[in-house]
């Protein structure tokens, strides 16, 4: 057509050359004369249709997850309103500001304990022991029972607060297993932490529990981080006495080999 119609446009000539090249590749392809070409072409079409359907299904799944997350967000906001962390206009209240200072442990439970006065009458070593429940996560077999009354009483308060939070979450249509949630607050290192905060040697506290030494060190370091956040939380509500107790508890545990830069020193 280029010669007969005397076409001189370069773009047209380039397109014609591309068509000729593609036709040449098509005729030389192994499937060009294959007797099963039609059936294979149908299979290829089905494969492409399934790929498109899979892509659409994945998008629907993402959309469904977004809806579920929005529903969960609404439920969690309802929990915060019920517990007094924000008002009906979703404005953060004082309890909410205190909870925002805490990121190491269960901030709702810790804020509840601060506001119900649990820590007010406790000595710094007991405070450190109670807070160890929020940073210790291992399951321990054959751990010695918690026998000290000055530790058992505050631990029962921790359980009561945890149970109340879980029940409120269930009432707000969050699927929370109450017993499982309460079980997250583990008491197995309370006695060890109390002894360490009271000045005991690391060798002695290691004999008090089957927990490995490395786990004890890791818990103490996380506990010190939590105590720093609790100091900020107490400062946020202007409770100087509570701030002083948290600070003393932090100082009491931050010593010796537990906070050495290297265990080989």
KOLNUMI-715659 format. One record per residue (C-alpha): x, y, z; residue in three letters; residue number from 1. Coordinates in pm, whole numbers, plus 50000, padded with zeros to 5 digits. Layout:
<marros>
- X  Y  Z  Ala  NUM .
...
</marros>
This chain:
<marros>
- 50000  50000  50000  Unk  1 .
- 50290  50236  50058  Unk  2 .
- 50404  50215  49695  Unk  3 .
- 50059  50193  49528  Unk  4 .
- 49906  50475  49729  Unk  5 .
- 50235  50668  49745  Unk  6 .
- 50218  50706  50122  Unk  7 .
- 50516  50897  50253  Unk  8 .
- 50434  50937  50624  Unk  9 .
- 50714  50795  50839  Unk  10 .
- 50478  50689  51123  Unk  11 .
- 50270  50480  50882  Unk  12 .
- 50579  50314  50741  Unk  13 .
- 50700  50233  51090  Unk  14 .
- 50365  50073  51179  Unk  15 .
- 50371  49860  50863  Unk  16 .
- 50720  49733  50946  Unk  17 .
- 50605  49645  51300  Unk  18 .
- 50308  49450  51158  Unk  19 .
- 50535  49255  50923  Unk  20 .
- 50774  49175  51208  Unk  21 .
- 50490  49051  51431  Unk  22 .
- 50342  48840  51149  Unk  23 .
- 50682  48682  51089  Unk  24 .
- 50717  48596  51459  Unk  25 .
- 50359  48462  51464  Unk  26 .
- 50413  48225  51171  Unk  27 .
- 50741  48096  51319  Unk  28 .
- 50589  48034  51662  Unk  29 .
- 50578  47667  51769  Unk  30 .
- 50201  47680  51829  Unk  31 .
- 50112  47829  51489  Unk  32 .
- 50050  47490  51322  Unk  33 .
- 49968  47300  51643  Unk  34 .
- 49640  47105  51607  Unk  35 .
- 49557  47176  51973  Unk  36 .
- 49585  47552  51932  Unk  37 .
- 49211  47617  51975  Unk  38 .
- 49180  47419  52297  Unk  39 .
- 49498  47574  52438  Unk  40 .
- 49367  47920  52348  Unk  41 .
- 49047  47847  52543  Unk  42 .
- 49251  47737  52843  Unk  43 .
- 49454  48057  52824  Unk  44 .
- 49134  48262  52818  Unk  45 .
- 49005  48074  53123  Unk  46 .
- 49334  48136  53304  Unk  47 .
- 49314  48510  53234  Unk  48 .
- 48950  48516  53347  Unk  49 .
- 49046  48340  53675  Unk  50 .
- 49333  48585  53729  Unk  51 .
- 49094  48878  53691  Unk  52 .
- 48844  48712  53925  Unk  53 .
- 49120  48648  54181  Unk  54 .
- 49224  49013  54165  Unk  55 .
- 48864  49129  54213  Unk  56 .
- 48817  48886  54505  Unk  57 .
- 49132  49015  54677  Unk  58 .
- 49003  49370  54642  Unk  59 .
- 48668  49265  54793  Unk  60 .
- 48857  49102  55081  Unk  61 .
- 49055  49422  55142  Unk  62 .
- 48732  49622  55138  Unk  63 .
- 48572  49377  55385  Unk  64 .
- 48873  49403  55618  Unk  65 .
- 48850  49781  55606  Unk  66 .
- 48485  49761  55711  Unk  67 .
- 48574  49521  55994  Unk  68 .
- 48852  49751  56114  Unk  69 .
- 48613  50045  56109  Unk  70 .
- 48362  49843  56315  Unk  71 .
- 48638  49747  56560  Unk  72 .
- 48748  50111  56581  Unk  73 .
- 48394  50215  56669  Unk  74 .
- 48380  49948  56939  Unk  75 .
- 48714  50053  57086  Unk  76 .
- 48606  50418  57093  Unk  77 .
- 48293  50303  57277  Unk  78 .
- 48517  50127  57534  Unk  79 .
- 48720  50445  57586  Unk  80 .
- 48402  50647  57640  Unk  81 .
- 48263  50391  57886  Unk  82 .
- 48585  50394  58089  Unk  83 .
- 48613  50773  58086  Unk  84 .
- 48916  50817  57861  Unk  85 .
- 48727  51046  57623  Unk  86 .
- 48389  51217  57618  Unk  87 .
- 48098  51176  57378  Unk  88 .
- 48264  51421  57136  Unk  89 .
- 48577  51197  57136  Unk  90 .
- 48779  51464  57318  Unk  91 .
- 49056  51308  57528  Unk  92 .
- 49002  51340  57903  Unk  93 .
- 49265  51338  58180  Unk  94 .
- 49262  50957  58203  Unk  95 .
- 49321  50943  57830  Unk  96 .
- 49621  51175  57853  Unk  97 .
- 49766  50958  58128  Unk  98 .
- 49717  50642  57921  Unk  99 .
- 49892  50812  57627  Unk  100 .
- 50210  50832  57835  Unk  101 .
- 50223  50453  57864  Unk  102 .
- 50324  50223  57580  Unk  103 .
- 50519  49939  57742  Unk  104 .
- 50233  49762  57918  Unk  105 .
- 49855  49748  57920  Unk  106 .
- 49788  50121  57929  Unk  107 .
- 49417  50097  58012  Unk  108 .
- 49474  49872  58312  Unk  109 .
- 49766  50084  58434  Unk  110 .
- 49568  50407  58402  Unk  111 .
- 49280  50248  58595  Unk  112 .
- 49520  50143  58872  Unk  113 .
- 49660  50497  58893  Unk  114 .
- 49317  50658  58915  Unk  115 .
- 49167  50412  59164  Unk  116 .
- 49460  50479  59400  Unk  117 .
- 49613  50132  59395  Unk  118 .
- 49971  50264  59400  Unk  119 .
- 49915  50539  59656  Unk  120 .
- 49969  50325  59966  Unk  121 .
- 50232  50089  59821  Unk  122 .
- 50604  50106  59889  Unk  123 .
- 50841  50138  59587  Unk  124 .
- 50954  49769  59597  Unk  125 .
- 50589  49656  59597  Unk  126 .
- 50510  49894  59313  Unk  127 .
- 50794  49743  59110  Unk  128 .
- 50664  49394  59186  Unk  129 .
- 50311  49482  59079  Unk  130 .
- 50430  49640  58755  Unk  131 .
- 50631  49327  58671  Unk  132 .
- 50295  49165  58591  Unk  133 .
- 50269  49400  58293  Unk  134 .
- 50606  49320  58135  Unk  135 .
- 50651  48947  58205  Unk  136 .
- 50489  48730  57938  Unk  137 .
- 50642  48381  57969  Unk  138 .
- 50454  48073  58084  Unk  139 .
- 50632  47927  58385  Unk  140 .
- 50596  47574  58518  Unk  141 .
- 50666  47484  58881  Unk  142 .
- 50686  47849  58988  Unk  143 .
- 50660  47901  59367  Unk  144 .
- 50323  48026  59484  Unk  145 .
- 50269  48390  59572  Unk  146 .
- 50254  48379  59951  Unk  147 .
- 50328  48734  60064  Unk  148 .
- 50010  48921  60164  Unk  149 .
- 50155  49261  60066  Unk  150 .
- 50192  49124  59709  Unk  151 .
- 49876  48914  59688  Unk  152 .
- 49642  49203  59773  Unk  153 .
- 49759  49442  59497  Unk  154 .
- 49772  49153  59248  Unk  155 .
- 49405  49080  59321  Unk  156 .
- 49332  49447  59241  Unk  157 .
- 49517  49406  58910  Unk  158 .
- 49301  49105  58828  Unk  159 .
- 48982  49290  58921  Unk  160 .
- 49073  49587  58699  Unk  161 .
- 49166  49354  58411  Unk  162 .
- 48839  49164  58448  Unk  163 .
- 48637  49488  58447  Unk  164 .
- 48812  49612  58130  Unk  165 .
- 48749  49279  57954  Unk  166 .
- 48382  49282  58054  Unk  167 .
- 48340  49638  57925  Unk  168 .
- 48502  49535  57597  Unk  169 .
- 48256  49249  57565  Unk  170 .
- 47965  49481  57640  Unk  171 .
- 48094  49708  57362  Unk  172 .
- 48088  49411  57120  Unk  173 .
- 48462  49339  57119  Unk  174 .
- 48525  48966  57128  Unk  175 .
- 48742  48946  57438  Unk  176 .
- 48797  48628  57641  Unk  177 .
- 48779  48754  58000  Unk  178 .
- 48985  48472  58157  Unk  179 .
- 49245  48488  57881  Unk  180 .
- 49280  48863  57920  Unk  181 .
- 49314  48838  58299  Unk  182 .
- 49570  48560  58251  Unk  183 .
- 49799  48798  58061  Unk  184 .
- 49895  48961  58391  Unk  185 .
- 50145  48709  58524  Unk  186 .
- 50255  48707  58888  Unk  187 .
- 50546  48462  58861  Unk  188 .
- 50819  48727  58892  Unk  189 .
- 50652  48946  59154  Unk  190 .
- 50846  48793  59446  Unk  191 .
- 51171  48807  59249  Unk  192 .
- 51117  49170  59151  Unk  193 .
- 51026  49267  59508  Unk  194 .
- 51344  49104  59638  Unk  195 .
- 51559  49274  59372  Unk  196 .
- 51403  49615  59441  Unk  197 .
- 51466  49556  59813  Unk  198 .
- 51841  49512  59755  Unk  199 .
- 51882  49134  59710  Unk  200 .
- 52175  48998  59507  Unk  201 .
- 52120  48872  59154  Unk  202 .
- 52255  48529  59250  Unk  203 .
- 51994  48500  59526  Unk  204 .
- 51694  48602  59315  Unk  205 .
- 51791  48354  59043  Unk  206 .
- 51747  48075  59299  Unk  207 .
- 51392  48197  59373  Unk  208 .
- 51247  48111  59030  Unk  209 .
- 51288  47860  58745  Unk  210 .
- 51289  48152  58498  Unk  211 .
- 51618  48187  58309  Unk  212 .
- 51861  48460  58407  Unk  213 .
- 51835  48625  58065  Unk  214 .
- 51458  48648  58096  Unk  215 .
- 51491  48809  58440  Unk  216 .
- 51730  49071  58301  Unk  217 .
- 51500  49139  58006  Unk  218 .
- 51200  49183  58237  Unk  219 .
- 51390  49420  58467  Unk  220 .
- 51494  49637  58175  Unk  221 .
- 51139  49650  58038  Unk  222 .
- 51017  49725  58390  Unk  223 .
- 51256  50019  58418  Unk  224 .
- 51122  50153  58087  Unk  225 .
- 50766  50113  58214  Unk  226 .
- 50852  50293  58537  Unk  227 .
- 50988  50589  58339  Unk  228 .
- 50655  50607  58157  Unk  229 .
- 50467  50580  58487  Unk  230 .
- 50669  50877  58618  Unk  231 .
- 50548  51080  58319  Unk  232 .
- 50192  50959  58378  Unk  233 .
- 50204  51069  58743  Unk  234 .
- 50349  51402  58634  Unk  235 .
- 50062  51446  58386  Unk  236 .
- 49810  51446  58672  Unk  237 .
- 50032  51646  58907  Unk  238 .
- 50071  51368  59167  Unk  239 .
- 50416  51445  59307  Unk  240 .
- 50404  51173  59573  Unk  241 .
- 50325  50904  59318  Unk  242 .
- 50593  51042  59088  Unk  243 .
- 50845  51014  59372  Unk  244 .
- 50747  50650  59441  Unk  245 .
- 50781  50548  59078  Unk  246 .
- 51117  50724  59063  Unk  247 .
- 51240  50543  59376  Unk  248 .
- 51122  50208  59237  Unk  249 .
- 51311  50278  58914  Unk  250 .
- 51628  50365  59105  Unk  251 .
- 51594  50053  59321  Unk  252 .
- 51592  49809  59027  Unk  253 .
- 51841  49992  58806  Unk  254 .
- 52165  49853  58944  Unk  255 .
- 52440  49590  58917  Unk  256 .
- 52462  49327  58645  Unk  257 .
- 52100  49369  58530  Unk  258 .
- 52178  49710  58378  Unk  259 .
- 52543  49655  58291  Unk  260 .
- 52636  49768  57940  Unk  261 .
- 52778  49420  57876  Unk  262 .
- 52744  49097  58070  Unk  263 .
- 53111  49025  58001  Unk  264 .
- 53231  49324  58204  Unk  265 .
</marros>
